[in-house]
């Protein structure tokens, strides 16, 4: 085999064809490089402008802060009578370095010279403590005085920003300069980090020297772009190497293109020659194989196949390779068919299993339903899905007690799987039953049993929960159950009313506060050591209506079980309103004390009088015997009145208090009763009414009893030094208004609602020496209400007096 060489003309043509696109690409890349250069210049010019603007904004911000500090210190102000002072040049810029500078400031059109005498330590003090520093004060006069020299000992780049502050008294002089120090190097680094790429350098320069710099120093092959600052005599200069900015990406692209073209050309040249050689070889090989397969000798022209044995061996190898390829292809096709059948079978099994799981998932839905819901549609849909999954003709849930052994079920269904509750799962199919289907039926039956058990358990628990909730909710007592974290597990309406009305707390929002209050009323370790023993407390609280109420609290530590079967301690609290029982107990004690006190005194007086008459009757004068007898009669009458009041209360309670209803002249009856009462008490009543008759329906004796009781109370609790009692009668709308007023001790606000209760006497009344049963006002109110009227307290004030008002309906004269 040999490779033929190409002719020189063909080689030159191929080279020209390969170099033509190279020249075109080079020209295109040169134009692209020029465009990239212009874009890079614009980009870096934008960087320079952006950084310059950023530095100006930062220095302006420092200026504003300095002005605010001056204003806050009371140093910067404007004169209302001279507008030029408001238009001064605010900022003095002093560049850093080791310098001694004099700056001219244009203030109000005058050129004033300024030389800073501020030392570095003084500047640092002002910068460090801007709110507590002392201000450097010097007077600048029209450029004639040099006040000193400011030198910066630091080599870093800094700027001192000053705000001249004017004194109105010595205008137009500069009186004070407030100076702040700004680190230009730090500002430059911050701006470069924000805007500048890492392969460039940046320099901040003034007209005289470099102020600050950042980055490497570029070599000679670099471009420099600058931006001037509008309000400062400084400029920003950015430099970067041209190779970095312009040519490096293009050179890389160019070199890569050259390499690709060169390799393509070489491959084209040599590949063509090699293809021709291979074609010649394979043509000769094919001819030799054809001759040898026919059993003929090779011709002498086939010179590349030197020995016939080599051709025969090569032919044998080709045949073996062909047979192997055919066998491998058949085996591969068979394996592929088997794999496809297995995949289809597996896919069908998975789809059937998914449909079976869909039917099972559908069965789980009735668990969360209420006991009244009908589950038959759900079971029907689940059975339908299971039947579709296994291609069954029919699947039903039947009553096993009636149908399991019947001939109909045996004739129409192939298999029957027993369920709970005497149910069966019956199946009918057009194909014979197989173990896989039987296993699926048993699995499905187990799930149905689980669902039925869960449903029955859910119904039982729901009934128990409803019964418990109804029982606890209907209790007369309040009940609450807390867990260990003070969260409310259960509470009834009575307890929520107790927390809102008496504790004035919201149970949902303040459960922790309520829990701590209830759990620490009377701390005792006994309740925690013995969960079965309860702690009892009696609380006296003022509810939201300012009423005093009493509650009995029973607290018990109970064992609770969580969802994870973890047992923990909880707190159960039972609250019972014992206000009525407490009041009854108090009234009982009051009645016992009252009976003991009210009965003891007159009985003792009568007993002593009788003993005196019996033992010393012959030695007593008639006048003394008469006095003792009268005292005994008075005490007996007192006992009789007391017993009469108790009988009246008893009759009022039973509703049998007798009243003889008739037409009464209220004004006349009041006048008669006042006359009689004045004779008995020797007390004068001020009468504030006209003597014209006013009529109502009532019992004259009972109405006299009401008026007498009111007059007795007015006298009993009146001012002892200057007693005053008045009775007024008037009409209002369709009522007769009778007011009985005194100037006594009055009634406290907390006693106003209880003053008409039976046996109730206020604390101040108990301290009085006069006796009383606490029944009079209760009887009077009941009598007046029997007449269709009312008995109330019109007004009262402590140590000023009280006014009791009786309202009776007017009866017309006809």
PESUL-V611729 format. One record per residue. N is the residue number from 0. RES is the residue in three letters. PSI is psi as a letter, one per 40 degrees, with the letter a starting at -180 (none if undefined). OMEGA is omega in whole degrees, -180 to 180 (NA if undefined). NEAR is the number of other C-alpha atoms within 8 Angstrom. Layout:
# PESUL-V611729
N|RES|PSI|OMEGA|NEAR, N|RES|PSI|OMEGA|NEAR
This chain:
# PESUL-V611729
0|UNK|h|-179|5, 1|UNK|i|179|4, 2|UNK|h|179|7, 3|UNK|h|178|5, 4|UNK|i|178|5, 5|UNK|i|177|6, 6|UNK|i|-178|6, 7|UNK|d|-179|6, 8|UNK|d|179|6, 9|UNK|d|180|8, 10|UNK|d|180|9, 11|UNK|d|179|8, 12|UNK|d|179|8, 13|UNK|d|180|9, 14|UNK|d|179|9, 15|UNK|d|179|8, 16|UNK|d|-179|8, 17|UNK|d|-175|10, 18|UNK|d|-179|8, 19|UNK|d|177|8, 20|UNK|d|178|8, 21|UNK|d|179|10, 22|UNK|d|179|8, 23|UNK|d|179|8, 24|UNK|d|180|8, 25|UNK|d|179|9, 26|UNK|d|179|8, 27|UNK|d|-179|8, 28|UNK|d|177|10, 29|UNK|d|177|8, 30|UNK|d|178|8, 31|UNK|d|179|8, 32|UNK|d|178|11, 33|UNK|d|178|8, 34|UNK|d|179|8, 35|UNK|d|179|9, 36|UNK|d|179|10, 37|UNK|d|179|8, 38|UNK|d|180|8, 39|UNK|d|179|10, 40|UNK|d|178|9, 41|UNK|d|-179|8, 42|UNK|d|-177|8, 43|UNK|d|173|10, 44|UNK|d|176|11, 45|UNK|d|176|8, 46|UNK|d|-178|10, 47|UNK|d|179|14, 48|UNK|d|-179|12, 49|UNK|d|-179|9, 50|UNK|d|178|12, 51|UNK|d|178|13, 52|UNK|d|-180|9, 53|UNK|d|178|9, 54|UNK|d|179|11, 55|UNK|d|179|10, 56|UNK|d|-179|8, 57|UNK|d|178|8, 58|UNK|d|175|9, 59|UNK|d|178|8, 60|UNK|d|176|8, 61|UNK|d|178|10, 62|UNK|d|-180|11, 63|UNK|d|177|8, 64|UNK|d|180|8, 65|UNK|d|178|13, 66|UNK|d|178|10, 67|UNK|d|178|8, 68|UNK|d|179|10, 69|UNK|d|178|13, 70|UNK|d|-180|10, 71|UNK|d|180|7, 72|UNK|e|179|8, 73|UNK|f|-176|7, 74|UNK|d|-176|10, 75|UNK|h|180|10, 76|UNK|i|178|8, 77|UNK|i|-180|8, 78|UNK|h|-180|9, 79|UNK|e|-177|5, 80|UNK|e|180|4, 81|UNK|h|-176|8, 82|UNK|d|-178|9, 83|UNK|d|-178|7, 84|UNK|d|-179|11, 85|UNK|e|-175|8, 86|UNK|f|-177|7, 87|UNK|i|174|9, 88|UNK|h|-167|7, 89|UNK|d|-162|6, 90|UNK|h|170|9, 91|UNK|h|178|10, 92|UNK|h|-179|8, 93|UNK|h|-179|9, 94|UNK|i|-173|7, 95|UNK|a|-173|11, 96|UNK|i|177|12, 97|UNK|h|-170|8, 98|UNK|i|169|8, 99|UNK|h|-170|7, 100|UNK|i|175|9, 101|UNK|h|-175|8, 102|UNK|h|178|9, 103|UNK|h|-178|8, 104|UNK|h|180|10, 105|UNK|h|-179|10, 106|UNK|h|177|11, 107|UNK|f|177|9, 108|UNK|e|-179|5, 109|UNK|i|179|7, 110|UNK|h|-178|10, 111|UNK|h|179|12, 112|UNK|i|180|14, 113|UNK|h|172|12, 114|UNK|h|-175|12, 115|UNK|h|173|10, 116|UNK|f|-177|8, 117|UNK|h|179|9, 118|UNK|i|-180|9, 119|UNK|d|179|10, 120|UNK|d|179|6, 121|UNK|d|178|8, 122|UNK|d|178|12, 123|UNK|d|179|9, 124|UNK|d|179|10, 125|UNK|d|-178|13, 126|UNK|d|-176|10, 127|UNK|d|-178|6, 128|UNK|g|-175|8, 129|UNK|d|-176|9, 130|UNK|e|-175|6, 131|UNK|e|-173|5, 132|UNK|i|171|8, 133|UNK|i|-176|5, 134|UNK|h|178|8, 135|UNK|h|-177|8, 136|UNK|h|172|7, 137|UNK|i|179|8, 138|UNK|h|-180|8, 139|UNK|h|-176|13, 140|UNK|h|165|10, 141|UNK|f|173|10, 142|UNK|e|-177|10, 143|UNK|e|-173|6, 144|UNK|h|172|8, 145|UNK|h|-171|7, 146|UNK|e|178|10, 147|UNK|a|-174|7, 148|UNK|h|178|10, 149|UNK|h|179|13, 150|UNK|h|178|10, 151|UNK|h|-178|11, 152|UNK|e|179|7, 153|UNK|i|179|5, 154|UNK|e|-178|7, 155|UNK|i|-179|7, 156|UNK|h|180|11, 157|UNK|i|175|13, 158|UNK|h|174|12, 159|UNK|h|180|12, 160|UNK|h|-177|14, 161|UNK|i|175|12, 162|UNK|h|177|14, 163|UNK|h|-179|12, 164|UNK|h|-172|13, 165|UNK|i|173|14, 166|UNK|h|-177|10, 167|UNK|d|-175|7, 168|UNK|d|-176|4, 169|UNK|f|178|6, 170|UNK|h|10|8, 171|UNK|f|-180|9, 172|UNK|i|173|11, 173|UNK|h|-173|14, 174|UNK|d|-174|12, 175|UNK|i|175|13, 176|UNK|h|177|12, 177|UNK|h|-169|12, 178|UNK|i|174|12, 179|UNK|i|-176|11, 180|UNK|h|-180|11, 181|UNK|h|-179|10, 182|UNK|h|-178|10, 183|UNK|d|-180|11, 184|UNK|d|180|12, 185|UNK|d|177|7, 186|UNK|d|-180|9, 187|UNK|d|179|13, 188|UNK|d|179|9, 189|UNK|d|180|8, 190|UNK|d|180|12, 191|UNK|d|178|11, 192|UNK|d|-176|8, 193|UNK|d|-170|6, 194|UNK|d|-166|9, 195|UNK|h|174|9, 196|UNK|i|-174|7, 197|UNK|e|-174|5, 198|UNK|e|-179|6, 199|UNK|i|176|12, 200|UNK|i|-177|14, 201|UNK|i|-178|12, 202|UNK|h|174|12, 203|UNK|h|-174|13, 204|UNK|i|168|13, 205|UNK|a|-179|10, 206|UNK|e|-176|6, 207|UNK|d|-173|5, 208|UNK|i|176|6, 209|UNK|h|-179|9, 210|UNK|d|-178|13, 211|UNK|i|-180|11, 212|UNK|i|-179|11, 213|UNK|h|177|9, 214|UNK|i|-177|7, 215|UNK|i|176|6, 216|UNK|h|-178|5, 217|UNK|i|177|10, 218|UNK|a|-174|6, 219|UNK|d|-179|4, 220|UNK|g|-176|7, 221|UNK|i|174|10, 222|UNK|i|-179|8, 223|UNK|h|179|8, 224|UNK|h|-176|11, 225|UNK|i|177|11, 226|UNK|h|-180|11, 227|UNK|i|178|10, 228|UNK|h|-171|12, 229|UNK|d|-172|5, 230|UNK|e|-176|5, 231|UNK|i|178|5, 232|UNK|f|-177|9, 233|UNK|i|175|10, 234|UNK|i|178|12, 235|UNK|h|179|16, 236|UNK|h|179|13, 237|UNK|h|180|13, 238|UNK|i|177|12, 239|UNK|i|-179|13, 240|UNK|i|179|12, 241|UNK|d|180|10, 242|UNK|d|180|7, 243|UNK|d|-172|9, 244|UNK|d|-166|10, 245|UNK|d|-161|12, 246|UNK|d|-173|10, 247|UNK|d|178|9, 248|UNK|d|-179|7, 249|UNK|d|179|10, 250|UNK|d|179|8, 251|UNK|d|179|8, 252|UNK|d|-179|8, 253|UNK|d|180|10, 254|UNK|d|178|8, 255|UNK|d|180|8, 256|UNK|d|178|8, 257|UNK|d|-180|9, 258|UNK|d|-180|8, 259|UNK|d|-180|8, 260|UNK|d|-179|10, 261|UNK|d|180|8, 262|UNK|d|180|8, 263|UNK|d|180|8, 264|UNK|d|180|11, 265|UNK|d|-180|9, 266|UNK|d|180|8, 267|UNK|d|-178|8, 268|UNK|d|-176|8, 269|UNK|d|-179|8, 270|UNK|d|-179|9, 271|UNK|d|179|8, 272|UNK|d|-178|11, 273|UNK|d|179|9, 274|UNK|d|178|8, 275|UNK|d|179|8, 276|UNK|d|179|11, 277|UNK|d|179|8, 278|UNK|d|178|8, 279|UNK|d|-179|8, 280|UNK|d|-178|10, 281|UNK|d|175|8, 282|UNK|d|178|8, 283|UNK|d|180|10, 284|UNK|d|-180|9, 285|UNK|d|179|8, 286|UNK|d|-180|8, 287|UNK|d|180|12, 288|UNK|d|179|11, 289|UNK|d|180|8, 290|UNK|d|-178|11, 291|UNK|d|179|12, 292|UNK|d|178|7, 293|UNK|e|179|6, 294|UNK|e|-180|6, 295|UNK|i|176|7, 296|UNK|i|180|6, 297|UNK|i|176|9, 298|UNK|i|-179|5, 299|UNK|e|-178|5, 300|UNK|d|-180|4, 301|UNK|g|-176|9, 302|UNK|e|-177|6, 303|UNK|d|177|7, 304|UNK|g|-170|10, 305|UNK|d|-178|5, 306|UNK|i|-179|6, 307|UNK|d|-179|8, 308|UNK|d|178|6, 309|UNK|d|179|8, 310|UNK|d|178|12, 311|UNK|d|178|10, 312|UNK|d|179|8, 313|UNK|d|178|8, 314|UNK|d|179|9, 315|UNK|d|179|8, 316|UNK|d|179|8, 317|UNK|d|179|8, 318|UNK|d|178|8, 319|UNK|d|178|8, 320|UNK|d|179|8, 321|UNK|d|178|8, 322|UNK|d|180|8, 323|UNK|d|179|8, 324|UNK|d|180|8, 325|UNK|d|179|8, 326|UNK|d|179|8, 327|UNK|d|179|8, 328|UNK|d|178|8, 329|UNK|d|179|8, 330|UNK|d|-180|8, 331|UNK|d|179|8, 332|UNK|d|179|8, 333|UNK|d|178|8, 334|UNK|d|180|8, 335|UNK|d|179|8, 336|UNK|d|178|8, 337|UNK|d|180|8, 338|UNK|d|180|8, 339|UNK|d|178|8, 340|UNK|d|180|8, 341|UNK|d|179|8, 342|UNK|d|179|8, 343|UNK|d|179|8, 344|UNK|d|179|8, 345|UNK|d|179|8, 346|UNK|d|178|8, 347|UNK|d|178|8, 348|UNK|d|-180|8, 349|UNK|d|178|8, 350|UNK|d|178|9, 351|UNK|d|179|10, 352|UNK|d|177|9, 353|UNK|d|177|8, 354|UNK|d|177|12, 355|UNK|d|177|11, 356|UNK|d|177|8, 357|UNK|d|177|10, 358|UNK|d|180|14, 359|UNK|d|178|11, 360|UNK|d|178|8, 361|UNK|d|179|11, 362|UNK|d|-176|12, 363|UNK|e|-175|8, 364|UNK|d|-177|9, 365|UNK|e|-176|10, 366|UNK|d|-176|9, 367|UNK|e|-179|6, 368|UNK|i|178|7, 369|UNK|i|-178|6, 370|UNK|d|-177|5, 371|UNK|e|-177|4, 372|UNK|i|179|6, 373|UNK|h|-177|5, 374|UNK|e|-176|7, 375|UNK|d|179|6, 376|UNK|d|-179|7, 377|UNK|d|178|11, 378|UNK|d|179|10, 379|UNK|d|179|8, 380|UNK|d|178|10, 381|UNK|d|178|13, 382|UNK|d|179|11, 383|UNK|d|179|10, 384|UNK|d|178|12, 385|UNK|d|178|11, 386|UNK|d|177|12, 387|UNK|d|180|9, 388|UNK|d|-177|12, 389|UNK|e|177|8, 390|UNK|f|-180|7, 391|UNK|i|177|12, 392|UNK|d|-179|9, 393|UNK|i|174|8, 394|UNK|h|-176|12, 395|UNK|i|170|8, 396|UNK|h|-175|8, 397|UNK|i|177|10, 398|UNK|h|-174|10, 399|UNK|d|-177|11, 400|UNK|d|-176|8, 401|UNK|d|-171|7, 402|UNK|e|-173|10, 403|UNK|d|-178|12, 404|UNK|e|-177|9, 405|UNK|i|-179|8, 406|UNK|d|-177|6, 407|UNK|d|180|7, 408|UNK|d|-179|11, 409|UNK|d|-178|10, 410|UNK|d|-172|7, 411|UNK|e|-176|7, 412|UNK|h|-177|11, 413|UNK|d|-179|11, 414|UNK|i|180|7, 415|UNK|h|179|10, 416|UNK|h|-177|10, 417|UNK|i|175|10, 418|UNK|i|176|12, 419|UNK|i|-180|8, 420|UNK|f|177|4, 421|UNK|f|176|9, 422|UNK|i|177|12, 423|UNK|i|175|14, 424|UNK|h|-175|13, 425|UNK|h|-174|14, 426|UNK|h|173|13, 427|UNK|h|-175|12, 428|UNK|i|179|12, 429|UNK|e|178|6, 430|UNK|i|-177|4, 431|UNK|i|177|5, 432|UNK|i|176|8, 433|UNK|i|-178|6, 434|UNK|d|-179|6, 435|UNK|d|178|6, 436|UNK|d|178|9, 437|UNK|d|178|9, 438|UNK|d|178|8, 439|UNK|d|178|8, 440|UNK|d|179|9, 441|UNK|d|178|9, 442|UNK|d|178|8, 443|UNK|d|178|9, 444|UNK|d|178|12, 445|UNK|d|178|9, 446|UNK|d|177|9, 447|UNK|d|177|10, 448|UNK|d|179|10, 449|UNK|d|-180|8, 450|UNK|d|180|12, 451|UNK|d|177|9, 452|UNK|d|-180|8, 453|UNK|d|179|9, 454|UNK|d|180|10, 455|UNK|d|178|8, 456|UNK|d|180|8, 457|UNK|d|180|10, 458|UNK|d|180|10, 459|UNK|d|-180|8, 460|UNK|d|179|8, 461|UNK|d|178|8, 462|UNK|d|179|8, 463|UNK|d|180|8, 464|UNK|d|179|8, 465|UNK|d|179|8, 466|UNK|d|180|8, 467|UNK|d|179|8, 468|UNK|d|179|8, 469|UNK|d|-180|8, 470|UNK|d|-179|8, 471|UNK|d|180|9, 472|UNK|d|-180|9, 473|UNK|e|180|6, 474|UNK|i|174|8, 475|UNK|e|179|6, 476|UNK|i|173|10, 477|UNK|i|-178|15, 478|UNK|h|177|13, 479|UNK|i|179|13, 480|UNK|h|179|12, 481|UNK|i|169|14, 482|UNK|a|-175|13, 483|UNK|e|-180|9, 484|UNK|e|178|5, 485|UNK|f|175|9, 486|UNK|i|-177|9, 487|UNK|h|175|11, 488|UNK|d|179|8, 489|UNK|i|174|7, 490|UNK|i|177|11, 491|UNK|i|-174|11, 492|UNK|d|-179|8, 493|UNK|d|180|12, 494|UNK|d|178|13, 495|UNK|d|176|12, 496|UNK|d|178|9, 497|UNK|d|-179|10, 498|UNK|d|-177|13, 499|UNK|d|-176|11, 500|UNK|d|-173|10, 501|UNK|d|178|11, 502|UNK|e|-180|9, 503|UNK|f|179|9, 504|UNK|i|176|9, 505|UNK|h|-175|10, 506|UNK|d|-177|10, 507|UNK|d|-176|6, 508|UNK|d|-174|5, 509|UNK|f|-178|9, 510|UNK|d|179|12, 511|UNK|d|179|8, 512|UNK|d|179|7, 513|UNK|d|179|11, 514|UNK|d|180|10, 515|UNK|d|180|8, 516|UNK|d|-178|8, 517|UNK|d|-174|9, 518|UNK|e|-177|9, 519|UNK|f|177|7, 520|UNK|d|176|7, 521|UNK|g|-174|6, 522|UNK|h|179|6, 523|UNK|h|179|6, 524|UNK|e|-176|6, 525|UNK|d|-177|7, 526|UNK|d|-180|13, 527|UNK|d|178|8, 528|UNK|d|-179|6, 529|UNK|g|-175|7, 530|UNK|d|-177|11, 531|UNK|e|-179|8, 532|UNK|h|-177|8, 533|UNK|i|174|10, 534|UNK|h|-177|9, 535|UNK|h|178|8, 536|UNK|i|174|9, 537|UNK|h|-179|8, 538|UNK|i|172|8, 539|UNK|h|-174|8, 540|UNK|i|174|10, 541|UNK|h|-176|10, 542|UNK|a|-176|12, 543|UNK|e|176|8, 544|UNK|e|179|5, 545|UNK|f|176|6, 546|UNK|i|179|7, 547|UNK|h|-178|8, 548|UNK|i|-179|11, 549|UNK|h|-178|12, 550|UNK|i|174|13, 551|UNK|h|-177|12, 552|UNK|h|173|13, 553|UNK|h|-178|11, 554|UNK|h|-175|13, 555|UNK|h|174|13, 556|UNK|h|-176|13, 557|UNK|i|176|10, 558|UNK|h|-180|9, 559|UNK|i|-179|9, 560|UNK|h|180|9, 561|UNK|a|-180|8, 562|UNK|d|179|5, 563|UNK|e|179|5, 564|UNK|e|176|6, 565|UNK|h|-178|7, 566|UNK|h|179|8, 567|UNK|i|-178|10, 568|UNK|h|174|10, 569|UNK|i|-178|12, 570|UNK|h|175|12, 571|UNK|h|-177|12, 572|UNK|h|176|12, 573|UNK|h|-177|11, 574|UNK|h|180|12, 575|UNK|h|179|10, 576|UNK|h|-178|10, 577|UNK|f|-179|10, 578|UNK|d|-180|9, 579|UNK|d|178|7, 580|UNK|d|180|7, 581|UNK|d|179|9, 582|UNK|d|178|8, 583|UNK|d|179|8, 584|UNK|d|179|8, 585|UNK|d|178|8, 586|UNK|d|178|10, 587|UNK|d|178|8, 588|UNK|d|179|8, 589|UNK|d|-180|10, 590|UNK|d|179|9, 591|UNK|d|179|8, 592|UNK|d|-180|8, 593|UNK|d|180|9, 594|UNK|d|-180|9, 595|UNK|d|-177|8, 596|UNK|d|-175|8, 597|UNK|d|-180|11, 598|UNK|d|-174|9, 599|UNK|d|-175|9, 600|UNK|d|180|8, 601|UNK|d|178|13, 602|UNK|d|179|10, 603|UNK|d|179|8, 604|UNK|d|179|11, 605|UNK|d|-179|12, 606|UNK|d|-180|8, 607|UNK|d|179|8, 608|UNK|d|179|11, 609|UNK|d|179|8, 610|UNK|d|180|8, 611|UNK|d|180|9, 612|UNK|d|-178|9, 613|UNK|d|-173|7, 614|UNK|d|-171|6, 615|UNK|f|-176|8, 616|UNK|d|-176|9, 617|UNK|d|-178|4, 618|UNK|e|-177|5, 619|UNK|i|177|8, 620|UNK|i|179|6, 621|UNK|d|-179|6, 622|UNK|d|180|6, 623|UNK|d|177|8, 624|UNK|d|179|11, 625|UNK|d|180|8, 626|UNK|d|179|8, 627|UNK|d|-180|9, 628|UNK|d|179|9, 629|UNK|d|178|8, 630|UNK|d|179|10, 631|UNK|d|178|12, 632|UNK|d|178|8, 633|UNK|d|179|8, 634|UNK|d|177|12, 635|UNK|d|177|11, 636|UNK|d|177|8, 637|UNK|d|177|9, 638|UNK|d|180|10, 639|UNK|d|179|8, 640|UNK|d|-180|8, 641|UNK|d|179|9, 642|UNK|d|178|8, 643|UNK|d|178|8, 644|UNK|d|179|11, 645|UNK|d|178|9, 646|UNK|d|178|8, 647|UNK|d|177|10, 648|UNK|d|179|10, 649|UNK|d|179|8, 650|UNK|d|177|10, 651|UNK|d|179|11, 652|UNK|d|-178|7, 653|UNK|e|178|7, 654|UNK|f|-178|6, 655|UNK|e|177|7, 656|UNK|h|-175|8, 657|UNK|h|177|4, 658|UNK|h|178|7, 659|UNK|g|-174|7, 660|UNK|h|178|7, 661|UNK|i|180|8, 662|UNK|h|-174|9, 663|UNK|i|170|11, 664|UNK|h|-174|10, 665|UNK|d|-178|10, 666|UNK|d|180|11, 667|UNK|d|-180|9, 668|UNK|d|178|11, 669|UNK|d|-180|10, 670|UNK|d|179|8, 671|UNK|d|-178|8, 672|UNK|d|178|11, 673|UNK|d|178|9, 674|UNK|d|-179|8, 675|UNK|d|-177|8, 676|UNK|d|179|11, 677|UNK|d|178|11, 678|UNK|d|-178|8, 679|UNK|d|-173|6, 680|UNK|e|-176|6, 681|UNK|f|180|7, 682|UNK|h|-178|7, 683|UNK|h|179|6, 684|UNK|h|178|10, 685|UNK|h|-175|8, 686|UNK|h|-177|7, 687|UNK|g|180|8, 688|UNK|i|175|8, 689|UNK|i|-175|5, 690|UNK|e|175|6, 691|UNK|i|-173|5, 692|UNK|i|173|8, 693|UNK|h|-171|10, 694|UNK|i|174|12, 695|UNK|i|176|13, 696|UNK|h|180|11, 697|UNK|a|178|13, 698|UNK|h|-176|11, 699|UNK|d|-179|10, 700|UNK|d|-180|6, 701|UNK|d|179|10, 702|UNK|d|174|11, 703|UNK|d|-180|11, 704|UNK|d|179|9, 705|UNK|d|-178|11, 706|UNK|d|179|10, 707|UNK|d|180|10, 708|UNK|d|179|11, 709|UNK|d|178|11, 710|UNK|d|178|10, 711|UNK|d|179|8, 712|UNK|d|179|8, 713|UNK|d|178|13, 714|UNK|d|-175|10, 715|UNK|d|-175|7, 716|UNK|f|-177|9, 717|UNK|i|175|13, 718|UNK|h|-174|10, 719|UNK|d|-178|5, 720|UNK|d|-180|4, 721|UNK|g|-179|5, 722|UNK|i|-179|11, 723|UNK|h|179|10, 724|UNK|h|178|14, 725|UNK|i|177|11, 726|UNK|h|179|13, 727|UNK|i|178|11, 728|UNK|h|178|12, 729|UNK|i|178|8, 730|UNK|i|178|8, 731|UNK|h|-175|7, 732|UNK|b|-179|4, 733|UNK|f|-177|7, 734|UNK|i|171|10, 735|UNK|h|-177|13, 736|UNK|h|177|13, 737|UNK|h|179|11, 738|UNK|h|175|11, 739|UNK|h|-173|14, 740|UNK|i|175|12, 741|UNK|i|177|14, 742|UNK|f|-175|14, 743|UNK|a|-171|13, 744|UNK|e|179|13, 745|UNK|i|-177|12, 746|UNK|h|179|11, 747|UNK|i|-177|8, 748|UNK|d|-178|5, 749|UNK|e|-179|6, 750|UNK|e|-173|9, 751|UNK|d|-177|9, 752|UNK|e|-175|6, 753|UNK|e|-172|8, 754|UNK|d|-179|10, 755|UNK|e|177|9, 756|UNK|i|-180|10, 757|UNK|h|177|8, 758|UNK|e|-178|10, 759|UNK|h|173|12, 760|UNK|h|-178|8, 761|UNK|i|-178|8, 762|UNK|d|179|6, 763|UNK|d|179|6, 764|UNK|d|179|8, 765|UNK|d|-179|8, 766|UNK|e|178|6, 767|UNK|i|-179|7, 768|UNK|e|-179|5, 769|UNK|i|180|5, 770|UNK|i|178|6, 771|UNK|i|-179|5, 772|UNK|e|-176|9, 773|UNK|e|-178|11, 774|UNK|e|-171|13, 775|UNK|d|-177|9, 776|UNK|d|178|13, 777|UNK|d|179|11, 778|UNK|d|-179|12, 779|UNK|d|179|12, 780|UNK|d|180|11, 781|UNK|d|180|9, 782|UNK|d|-179|11, 783|UNK|d|179|15, 784|UNK|d|175|10, 785|UNK|d|179|7, 786|UNK|e|-179|9, 787|UNK|e|-179|8, 788|UNK|a|180|11, 789|UNK|i|174|11, 790|UNK|h|-177|12, 791|UNK|i|173|7, 792|UNK|h|-178|10, 793|UNK|d|177|8, 794|UNK|i|180|7, 795|UNK|i|176|11, 796|UNK|i|-178|11, 797|UNK|h|178|9, 798|UNK|e|176|8, 799|UNK|d|177|10, 800|UNK|i|-179|15, 801|UNK|i|177|16, 802|UNK|h|176|12, 803|UNK|h|-175|13, 804|UNK|h|175|13, 805|UNK|h|179|12, 806|UNK|h|-179|11, 807|UNK|i|179|13, 808|UNK|h|180|11, 809|UNK|h|175|10, 810|UNK|h|-178|9, 811|UNK|i|-177|6, 812|UNK|d|-179|4, 813|UNK|none|NA|2
